[in-house]
């Protein structure tokens, strides 16, 4: 039995990434969702892993607790998740690793929120630099293509891959806040948002907030 342990869909960008890859591959799995920022979160998480974070991928007795590690594990059986060309594959990995380890200002100031849509906020120069750098990465993907794989589709390296899963939460962020983006960036964001799998996640994330709001109204009525 395969299990993916995730956090709230409205906020957990790290959970979204392997979830999107698994759904793209058509792999059947059980989804266990834990509520972030609750008193029970750590005790519930300890039932699955001592790492103290989501997501966690469980296959039989194997437990993998990092989003990139999960995707790399899946890529061993499904190498098409990376570009065919060796140079493009290395470039895609470098970009994914940069997304995995960088852009702290963007994460802090523009949190992923599935309900946000063109919200006006003030951003720091650090967050602005993060946005510029991500736009550079996406543009580099489109201009660098040298292998036949790019004819397979409109994604960053042609067909949908791990790199697109890792930038999916960024697309949600860019859509959620009013930013000065290039036309090419807007086109890629829309491509992401048009993905039925991402739409499924966003809809579920929006429903979470509605459920919480309903529960809070009920508690207020009880008082």
C-alpha positions as CSV (number, residue, x, y, z in Angstrom):
1,X,0.0,0.0,0.0
2,X,1.3,3.5,-0.9
3,X,0.5,6.5,1.3
4,X,1.3,10.2,0.8
5,X,1.1,12.2,4.0
6,X,0.4,15.9,3.3
7,X,-0.5,19.1,5.0
8,X,-3.3,21.6,4.3
9,X,-3.8,21.9,0.6
10,X,-4.5,25.6,0.8
11,X,-1.0,26.3,2.2
12,X,1.3,23.3,1.9
13,X,3.3,24.0,-1.2
14,X,5.8,21.2,-0.4
15,X,3.0,18.7,-0.2
16,X,1.6,19.8,-3.6
17,X,4.8,18.9,-5.5
18,X,5.0,15.1,-5.1
19,X,1.2,14.9,-5.1
20,X,1.1,16.5,-8.5
21,X,3.8,14.1,-9.8
22,X,2.0,11.1,-8.5
23,X,-1.3,12.2,-10.0
24,X,0.4,12.9,-13.3
25,X,1.8,9.4,-13.3
26,X,-1.5,7.9,-12.5
27,X,-0.2,6.1,-9.4
28,X,-2.9,5.0,-7.0
29,X,-2.2,6.0,-3.4
30,X,-3.9,6.8,-0.1
31,X,-3.9,10.4,1.0
32,X,-3.5,11.2,4.6
33,X,-3.9,14.9,5.4
34,X,-2.7,16.5,8.6
35,X,-3.7,19.9,9.7
36,X,-0.6,22.2,10.0
37,X,-0.2,24.6,13.0
38,X,-2.4,22.6,15.3
39,X,-1.6,21.1,18.7
40,X,-2.0,17.6,17.3
41,X,0.2,18.0,14.2
42,X,3.5,16.8,15.6
43,X,2.0,13.9,17.5
44,X,0.1,12.8,14.4
45,X,3.1,13.2,12.2
46,X,5.2,11.1,14.6
47,X,3.0,8.1,13.7
48,X,4.5,8.3,10.2
49,X,8.0,9.8,10.5
50,X,10.4,11.4,13.0
51,X,11.4,14.0,10.5
52,X,8.8,16.5,11.7
53,X,7.6,17.6,8.3
54,X,5.4,16.8,5.4
55,X,5.2,15.4,2.8
56,X,6.0,11.8,3.5
57,X,5.8,9.0,0.9
58,X,5.3,5.5,2.3
59,X,5.7,2.4,0.2
60,X,5.5,-0.8,2.2
61,X,8.2,-0.3,4.8
62,X,10.0,2.5,2.9
63,X,9.4,6.1,4.2
64,X,10.7,9.1,2.3
65,X,10.1,12.5,3.9
66,X,11.4,15.2,1.5
67,X,9.5,16.4,-1.6
68,X,12.5,16.3,-3.9
69,X,13.6,13.0,-2.6
70,X,10.1,11.6,-3.2
71,X,10.2,12.9,-6.8
72,X,13.7,11.5,-7.4
73,X,12.5,8.2,-6.1
74,X,9.6,8.2,-8.6
75,X,11.9,9.3,-11.4
76,X,14.0,6.1,-11.0
77,X,11.0,4.2,-12.2
78,X,9.7,7.0,-14.5
79,X,12.7,8.7,-16.1
80,X,10.5,10.7,-18.4
81,X,10.0,13.0,-15.4
82,X,13.3,14.6,-16.4
83,X,14.4,15.7,-19.9
84,X,15.9,13.1,-22.1
85,X,18.9,15.2,-23.1
86,X,21.7,14.9,-20.5
87,X,22.6,18.6,-20.5
88,X,18.9,19.6,-20.2
89,X,18.4,17.1,-17.5
90,X,21.3,18.6,-15.5
91,X,20.0,22.1,-16.1
92,X,16.5,21.1,-14.9
93,X,17.9,19.5,-11.8
94,X,19.9,22.6,-11.0
95,X,16.7,24.7,-11.3
96,X,14.7,22.4,-9.2
97,X,17.4,22.4,-6.5
98,X,17.4,26.2,-6.6
99,X,13.7,26.3,-6.1
100,X,14.0,23.7,-3.3
101,X,16.6,25.7,-1.3
102,X,16.1,29.4,-2.2
103,X,13.6,32.2,-2.6
104,X,12.9,32.6,1.2
105,X,11.6,36.2,0.8
106,X,9.1,35.0,-1.8
107,X,7.9,32.2,0.5
108,X,7.6,34.5,3.5
109,X,6.0,37.5,1.9
110,X,3.8,35.7,-0.7
111,X,2.6,32.6,1.0
112,X,0.7,30.1,-1.1
113,X,-3.0,30.5,-0.7
114,X,-5.4,28.9,-3.1
115,X,-8.1,31.5,-2.4
116,X,-5.9,34.5,-3.1
117,X,-6.5,36.2,-6.5
118,X,-4.6,39.4,-7.5
119,X,-4.2,40.7,-4.0
120,X,-2.4,44.0,-3.7
121,X,0.6,43.8,-1.3
122,X,3.8,45.6,-0.7
123,X,6.9,43.4,-1.3
124,X,10.5,43.9,-0.3
125,X,13.4,44.3,-2.6
126,X,14.5,40.8,-1.7
127,X,11.1,39.3,-2.8
128,X,11.3,41.3,-6.0
129,X,14.7,39.8,-6.7
130,X,13.3,36.4,-6.1
131,X,10.5,37.0,-8.6
132,X,12.9,38.3,-11.2
133,X,15.1,35.3,-10.7
134,X,12.3,32.9,-11.2
135,X,11.3,34.7,-14.4
136,X,14.8,34.4,-15.6
137,X,14.8,30.6,-14.9
138,X,11.5,30.1,-16.8
139,X,12.8,32.2,-19.8
140,X,16.0,30.3,-19.8
141,X,14.1,27.0,-20.1
142,X,12.2,28.2,-23.1
143,X,15.3,29.7,-24.9
144,X,17.7,26.8,-24.0
145,X,15.8,23.9,-25.5
146,X,18.1,22.0,-27.8
147,X,16.7,18.4,-27.7
148,X,13.7,17.0,-29.6
149,X,11.9,16.6,-26.3
150,X,10.6,20.2,-26.4
151,X,8.3,19.2,-29.2
152,X,6.3,17.0,-26.8
153,X,4.5,19.9,-25.1
154,X,4.4,23.4,-23.8
155,X,6.0,22.9,-20.4
156,X,9.4,24.2,-19.3
157,X,11.3,21.3,-21.0
158,X,8.5,20.2,-23.3
159,X,6.6,17.5,-21.5
160,X,5.4,17.9,-17.9
161,X,8.1,17.0,-15.4
162,X,9.4,17.4,-11.9
163,X,10.5,20.9,-12.7
164,X,6.9,21.9,-13.5
165,X,5.7,20.3,-10.3
166,X,8.2,22.3,-8.3
167,X,7.1,25.6,-9.9
168,X,3.4,24.9,-9.6
169,X,3.1,26.5,-6.1
170,X,4.9,29.6,-7.6
171,X,2.3,29.8,-10.3
172,X,-0.4,29.8,-7.6
173,X,1.6,32.6,-5.8
174,X,2.0,34.7,-8.9
175,X,-1.7,34.4,-9.6
176,X,-2.6,35.2,-6.1
177,X,-0.8,38.6,-5.9
178,X,-0.8,41.6,-8.1
179,X,2.7,41.5,-9.6
180,X,4.4,43.1,-12.6
181,X,5.1,40.0,-14.6
182,X,6.3,39.5,-18.2
183,X,3.9,38.2,-20.8
184,X,5.9,34.9,-21.0
185,X,5.6,34.5,-17.2
186,X,1.9,35.1,-17.3
187,X,1.5,32.5,-20.1
188,X,3.3,29.9,-18.1
189,X,1.3,30.7,-14.9
190,X,-1.9,30.2,-17.0
191,X,-0.6,26.9,-18.4
192,X,-0.1,25.7,-14.8
193,X,-3.5,26.9,-13.7
194,X,-5.2,25.2,-16.7
195,X,-3.8,21.8,-15.6
196,X,-6.8,19.8,-14.4
197,X,-4.7,18.2,-11.7
198,X,-3.6,21.5,-10.2
199,X,-7.2,22.7,-10.5
200,X,-8.3,19.7,-8.4
201,X,-5.8,20.7,-5.7
202,X,-6.8,24.3,-5.7
203,X,-10.4,23.5,-5.5
204,X,-9.7,21.2,-2.5
205,X,-7.6,23.9,-0.9
206,X,-10.4,26.5,-1.3
207,X,-12.9,24.1,0.2
208,X,-10.7,23.6,3.3
209,X,-10.9,27.3,4.1
210,X,-14.7,27.3,3.7
211,X,-15.0,24.3,6.0
212,X,-12.8,26.0,8.7
213,X,-14.8,29.2,8.3
214,X,-18.0,27.3,8.7
215,X,-16.7,25.5,11.8
216,X,-15.6,28.8,13.3
217,X,-19.0,30.4,12.7
218,X,-20.6,27.4,14.4
219,X,-18.4,27.7,17.5
220,X,-19.3,31.4,17.6
221,X,-23.0,30.6,17.5
222,X,-22.5,28.1,20.3
223,X,-21.0,30.9,22.5
